[in-house]
Amino acid sequence: MSLKRLAILGGEPAFKEPLHVGRPNLGDREVLFHYLNQVLERKWLTNNGPLVRELESRIAKILGVKNVVATVNGTLGLEIAIRALGLQGEVIVPSYTFAATVHSLFWLGIKPVFVDVDPVTYNVDPKQVRRVITPETSGIMSVNVYGRPSDIERLSEIARDYNLKLLFDSAHAFHCSYRGKMIGNFGDAEVFSFHATKFFHTVEGGAVTTNDEQLAEKLRAMRDFGYVGLDQVEYVGTNAKMNEFSAAMGLTNLERLDEFVYVNHRNYRRYLKELDGLAGVTLMRYEETEKRNYGYIIIEVDPDVTGLTRDQLAKVLWAENILARKYFYPPCHLMEPYRTLLPQARSRLRETERISSRVLALPTGISIKEEDIETISSIIELAIRNADGLKNIR
Ligand SMILES: *Cc1c(COP(=O)(O)O)cnc(C)c1O
């Protein structure tokens, strides 16, 4: 590897086929076909079918939560949760998240009030939350970024003190725990995404989880146009139902969930070993005593130490067919429409801006082998060693 010439400087790419971040973890084809045949025989394709209900009950068992309401995707899950909780006016939310978190609020006419994140956990900084509460604030929506839990204890205290609803965007955090208890049990409700790029997926899909029975009933109605019975509508509803084909994919993938975790964990350990001691590149750590899905391999690049910016390193990796992603970049307050609509956010989001200019997500998942990680890491090392020669790439 040391003899390699970087592809960006004219060498051969290290990989012939591109290595993607978020390539789907797929279960066994035979299992999937078995479920799909059942669906086709039954001709029950959607509307709370038996596979959706089975998926919900299996997930409820895994998470130890009373109610799992499966949805067509995570975004609609957020929207019905926001509406069912009666959020309005202003909701406190990080800018360091995927656009859907913030869009779901704005879509429902709610003003997102951005707060900065903690530089170590990348999650909402509770100290900042207290500062932006106003009489208009109705709730806090925190994101469990990369599957590492927010400071749930502090956020719950604040929610209690100010009588605010507490909702978690746990799109990244399926099969993760906080102090031994599974994510999905906290706040008023939590929302998962089962999109194809997430560690566990149903092609498109998601779920809202809650231990509140009344809320769950409302969520179930809202996901189905507000219907509570035959010919009886009670709420403003939407169409957020998961279909049977998605549930079939979910049940298939659940059978290999432990294996997905095992491989991601192994990959994480390998990155840890390979990148250890590489000055200026910090791999995000997972607390291995808690349940984690190890779904994201995140490095932070310090340009003052490496002599390379994150963007330059990303270019080097792309030239090698390693399709690393700037995730999350740009932060929500710097993307339109929020950049224009909420210009005052900038002044108080220093950590968010710093982190999003430095992070890079590297490939993992069941299609990534340990040798791949060795190669990826050696290219990062080579790029840093050649930083002087890479100064002019833009
Ligand atoms: C993926 C994701 C969503 C959206 O989920 P979809 O299922 O794609 O609608 C929301 N929030 C975060 C943090 C995400 O990563």
The ligand as a Tripos MOL2 file, in Angstrom:
@<TRIPOS>MOLECULE
LIG
   15    15     1     0     0
SMALL
NO_CHARGES

@<TRIPOS>ATOM
      1 C1        -33.2670    8.9900    7.9100 C.3       1 LIG1
      2 C2        -33.6020   10.0530    8.8790 C.ar      1 LIG1
      3 C3        -34.8940   10.6030    8.9630 C.ar      1 LIG1
      4 C4        -35.9620   10.3240    7.9450 C.3       1 LIG1
      5 O1        -36.3740    9.0350    7.8590 O.3       1 LIG1
      6 P1        -37.0460    8.4960    6.5000 P.3       1 LIG1
      7 O2        -37.4430    7.1100    6.8680 O.co2     1 LIG1
      8 O3        -36.0200    8.5390    5.4290 O.co2     1 LIG1
      9 O4        -38.2230    9.3600    6.2070 O.co2     1 LIG1
     10 C5        -35.1710   11.5050    9.9690 C.ar      1 LIG1
     11 N1        -34.2170   11.8820   10.8360 N.ar      1 LIG1
     12 C6        -32.9540   11.4090   10.7760 C.ar      1 LIG1
     13 C7        -31.9640   11.8570   11.7880 C.3       1 LIG1
     14 C8        -32.6100   10.5040    9.7800 C.ar      1 LIG1
     15 O5        -31.3460   10.0650    9.7050 O.3       1 LIG1
@<TRIPOS>BOND
     1     1     2 1
     2     2     3 ar
     3     2    14 ar
     4     3     4 1
     5     3    10 ar
     6     4     5 1
     7     5     6 1
     8     6     7 2
     9     6     8 1
    10     6     9 1
    11    10    11 ar
    12    11    12 ar
    13    12    13 1
    14    12    14 ar
    15    14    15 1
@<TRIPOS>SUBSTRUCTURE
     1 LIG1         1 GROUP 0 **** ****
